[in-house]
Amino acid sequence: MKQILKFIIPFALFFASCAPDKDNDPNSPSPTTDARDKFEAQWHVTENSAVAGTNTHNVTISKSTTNSTEVLISNFSGLSVSARASVNNNVLTIPYQQLGSLGFTQGSGTLTSSSNINLTYTTTISSNRDSCTATYTKQ
């Protein structure tokens, strides 16, 4: 019996050491850790504006193809333009930016659950500055 074990143990160790290392395999799928994934969706927006009052519209949030930490919010504020936002964990930050030829915006928001975002931002169109709060609900 000892003779068989002397043969089997080195044989098993040889084959175990020849097993492919999946951590170094470039074709092995890796788990996603992209913080933007939880934001990427169609959202229904209820918005309260100091100037325009309450309105609703839909937006689409998609990953930026040029910046790995940003998303694009299409139909931002119901204006048929897109706004950029950076993602850090559950926080969206909308840096000061131009909204097409309409005006400017900036703000921030938080993903409060897997299906809700609370957003606060300002827009400036012509000389009118507007403060807005919005609740995004995933569709």
C-alpha positions in Angstrom: 0.0 0.0 0.0 2.8 2.4 0.9 4.3 1.8 -2.6 1.0 2.8 -4.3 0.8 6.0 -2.1 4.4 6.9 -3.0 3.4 6.8 -6.7 -0.1 8.4 -6.4 0.9 11.5 -4.2 3.6 12.8 -6.6 1.4 12.0 -9.6 -1.5 14.0 -8.0 0.7 16.9 -7.1 2.1 17.0 -10.7 -1.3 17.3 -12.2 -2.5 19.8 -9.6 0.4 22.1 -10.4 -0.3 21.9 -14.1 -3.9 23.1 -13.7 -4.4 26.4 -15.4 -4.4 29.5 -13.2 -7.7 31.3 -14.0 -6.5 34.5 -12.3 -4.0 35.0 -15.0 -6.1 33.9 -17.9 -7.1 36.9 -20.1 -10.0 34.9 -21.5 -11.4 34.1 -18.1 -14.5 36.3 -17.3 -13.9 38.7 -14.5 -16.7 39.9 -12.1 -17.9 43.4 -12.8 -17.1 46.1 -10.3 -18.2 49.0 -12.3 -20.0 51.4 -10.0 -22.0 52.8 -13.0 -23.9 49.6 -13.5 -26.5 50.3 -10.8 -27.3 53.7 -12.5 -27.6 52.4 -16.0 -31.3 52.2 -16.8 -34.5 54.0 -17.8 -35.8 56.3 -15.1 -39.1 58.2 -14.5 -38.4 61.6 -13.0 -40.5 63.8 -10.8 -38.9 67.2 -10.6 -39.7 70.2 -8.5 -38.3 73.5 -9.9 -38.4 76.8 -8.2 -39.2 78.4 -11.6 -41.3 75.8 -13.4 -43.0 74.0 -10.5 -43.5 70.2 -10.6 -43.1 68.2 -13.8 -42.4 64.7 -14.9 -40.4 63.2 -17.7 -38.2 60.2 -18.4 -34.4 60.0 -18.7 -32.0 57.3 -19.7 -28.7 56.9 -17.8 -26.0 55.2 -19.8 -22.3 54.6 -19.3 -19.9 57.0 -20.9 -17.8 55.4 -23.6 -15.0 57.9 -23.1 -14.7 58.1 -19.3 -14.8 55.0 -17.1 -16.2 57.0 -14.1 -19.0 58.9 -15.9 -22.5 58.4 -17.0 -24.7 60.3 -19.4 -28.2 61.4 -18.4 -30.2 61.9 -21.6 -33.2 64.2 -21.6 -31.8 65.9 -18.5 -34.4 68.1 -16.7 -36.7 67.2 -19.6 -34.7 69.5 -21.9 -33.8 66.9 -24.6 -30.1 67.4 -23.9 -27.6 65.2 -22.0 -25.7 65.9 -18.9 -22.5 64.2 -17.7 -22.2 62.9 -14.1 -19.3 61.2 -12.4 -20.0 58.2 -10.2 -18.4 57.4 -6.9 -20.1 54.5 -5.1 -23.7 55.6 -4.8 -23.1 59.3 -5.5 -23.6 61.2 -8.8 -21.8 64.5 -9.2 -22.8 66.7 -12.1 -19.9 69.1 -12.7 -20.6 72.6 -13.9 -21.3 72.1 -17.6 -23.1 73.5 -20.6 -26.4 71.9 -21.6 -26.3 72.1 -25.4 -27.0 75.7 -26.4 -29.6 76.1 -23.6 -27.6 77.0 -20.5 -25.6 75.5 -17.7 -26.1 73.1 -14.8 -24.4 71.5 -11.9 -25.5 69.4 -8.9 -25.3 66.0 -7.1 -27.4 63.1 -6.2 -27.5 59.8 -4.3 -28.7 56.4 -5.1 -30.9 55.7 -2.1 -32.0 52.3 -3.1 -31.6 50.0 -6.1 -34.6 51.9 -7.7 -34.4 55.5 -6.5 -32.1 58.5 -6.9 -32.5 61.8 -5.2 -30.9 64.6 -7.2 -30.4 68.4 -6.4 -29.1 70.7 -9.1 -29.2 74.2 -10.5 -29.7 75.3 -14.1 -29.0 78.7 -15.6 -30.8 79.5 -18.8 -30.2 83.0 -20.1 -30.1 85.0 -16.9 -32.6 82.8 -15.0 -31.1 80.6 -12.3 -33.3 77.7 -11.2 -32.9 75.3 -8.2 -34.4 71.9 -8.7 -34.9 68.7 -6.8 -35.7 65.5 -8.6 -36.6 61.9 -7.6 -35.6 59.3 -10.2 -37.5 56.0 -10.1 -36.2 53.1 -12.1 -38.7 51.8 -14.7 
